[in-house]
Amino acid sequence: MSERKIWPDDYMSDDQKTSGYGIGCPKCGCKHSLATHTRDATKGTKYRRRVCRNCGRVYSTYEKIGM
């Protein structure tokens, strides 16, 4: 039987762990989340409701669309 993998550490390379990729969870800092709801906010921004894949915390983000 193989050893159980722990999300996200066992699924990420070392450079992914230290890079600034993604928006971190405010509770555990995990940078992997699922967007469960997306809508347009003000000019050029999106509102997203996210769920952390590691701890399950639900949080919201406002993201400015890059050019």
C-alpha positions as CSV (number, residue, x, y, z in Angstrom):
1,M,0.0,0.0,0.0
2,S,1.4,3.4,-0.9
3,E,1.8,6.3,1.5
4,R,-1.1,8.8,1.5
5,K,-0.3,12.1,-0.1
6,I,-1.0,15.4,1.7
7,W,-2.5,18.3,-0.3
8,P,-0.9,20.6,-1.4
9,D,2.8,19.8,-0.4
10,D,3.1,16.4,-1.9
11,Y,1.6,17.6,-5.2
12,M,3.7,20.7,-5.7
13,S,7.3,21.1,-6.8
14,D,9.7,23.1,-4.6
15,D,9.6,26.1,-6.9
16,Q,5.8,26.2,-7.0
17,K,5.8,26.2,-3.2
18,T,8.0,29.3,-3.0
19,S,6.7,31.2,-6.0
20,G,4.1,33.9,-5.7
21,Y,1.6,31.9,-7.8
22,G,-2.0,32.2,-6.8
23,I,-4.0,33.9,-4.1
24,G,-3.3,32.5,-0.6
25,C,-6.0,31.3,1.8
26,P,-6.3,33.7,4.7
27,K,-6.5,30.7,7.2
28,C,-3.8,28.3,6.0
29,G,-1.9,30.1,3.2
30,C,-2.6,27.4,0.6
31,K,-2.6,28.9,-2.9
32,H,-4.9,26.3,-4.4
33,S,-8.6,27.2,-4.4
34,L,-11.8,26.6,-6.4
35,A,-13.9,29.5,-7.6
36,T,-17.5,28.5,-6.8
37,H,-19.1,31.8,-7.9
38,T,-17.9,34.5,-10.3
39,R,-19.6,37.8,-11.3
40,D,-18.7,41.2,-12.7
41,A,-18.0,43.8,-10.1
42,T,-17.1,47.4,-11.0
43,K,-15.3,48.4,-14.2
44,G,-12.7,45.7,-15.1
45,T,-12.9,43.7,-11.9
46,K,-14.4,40.3,-11.0
47,Y,-15.8,39.2,-7.7
48,R,-15.0,35.5,-6.9
49,R,-16.2,33.3,-4.1
50,R,-13.5,30.7,-3.4
51,V,-13.1,27.6,-1.4
52,C,-9.6,26.5,-0.2
53,R,-8.8,22.9,-1.3
54,N,-6.7,22.3,1.8
55,C,-8.7,23.5,4.8
56,G,-12.2,24.2,3.2
57,R,-12.4,27.9,4.2
58,V,-14.7,30.0,2.1
59,Y,-13.4,33.5,1.2
60,S,-14.0,36.2,-1.4
61,T,-11.7,38.0,-3.8
62,Y,-11.9,41.0,-6.1
63,E,-9.6,40.6,-9.0
64,K,-8.6,43.3,-11.5
65,I,-8.5,41.9,-15.1
66,G,-5.0,42.5,-16.5
67,M,-4.3,44.0,-19.9
